[in-house]
Amino acid sequence: MQRIDSIDRLLNYREGCSGSVGLVPTMGALHAGHLSLVDAAKDVNDNVVVSIFVNPTQFDKDSDLAHYPNTLAADLEQLASVGVDAVFLPDFAMMYPDNFQYQVTETSLSQLYCGAHRPGHFDGVLSVVMKLFNLVKPDQAYFGEKDYQQLNLIKGMVEAFFLDIQIVSCPIIRETDGLAMSSRNLRLTAIERKIAPQLYAILMSDSSLSDKKQQLISIGFDVDYLEVMDGRLLAAASLGDIRLIDNVPYPSVGVN
């Protein structure tokens, strides 16, 4: 596995690739959900590139950025063990030589749901993903369905800018108790970790949206939103300082 820490080395690596290239963009603190994206990429691509970059421009709270988990050594071991071909490890100066003066902005969907509660979040997401696409030039790029709004925004960006990249959406990977895997789960306290799976359980329950919201509030969640989008029930809710997102098919009764 090649460890690439400069744009020049990345461009040289990409030039030397034969066959198709799959990209899995991450912010590190890898878990089985990320590895499922790598597996999907390996199934159909000759080369798989994973990027690890905690992107400051998509954080709306400095405290969230400061406390984002850093498990780089373990991440690299995991990626090597599953046969990733290259890992791109940029820093801020590399990705933002303009200091984020130029941005990719979407003016409709990005203002709703998570966008309504995290101003500027999706500007940062779309901008960094566009940069990674331009650098890696993947044939396919892989994103999880847990970030359903983000997934749709990236698909829309690819269409709007005529990018010759196939966006592959991959299913949510859950813990045995139903909690959607997330790097932020590492920051939950022991008590919060016991409560957190109820987000999924309540989303899947046979109750109205208003009842679901009240159930979540009653057990300690601070609910940002419960909204239906394209046949999915999207939710964002916090336990203490940790914001969790999830989504399920809607109506979701009887769906496993």
Secondary structure, DSSP 8 states (H G I E B T S, - for coil): -EEE-SHHHHHHHHHT--S-EEEEEE-S---HHHHHHHHHHHHH-SEEEEEE---GGG-S-HHHHHTS---HHHHHHHHHHTT-SEEE---HHHH-TTTT-S----SSGGGSTHHHHSTTHHHHHHHHHHHHHHHH--SEEEEETTSHHHHHHHHHHHHHTT---EEEEE---B-TTS-B--GGGGG--HHHHHHTTHHHHHHHSSS-HHHHHHHHHHTT-EEEEEEEETTEEEEEEEETTEEEEEEEESS-TT--
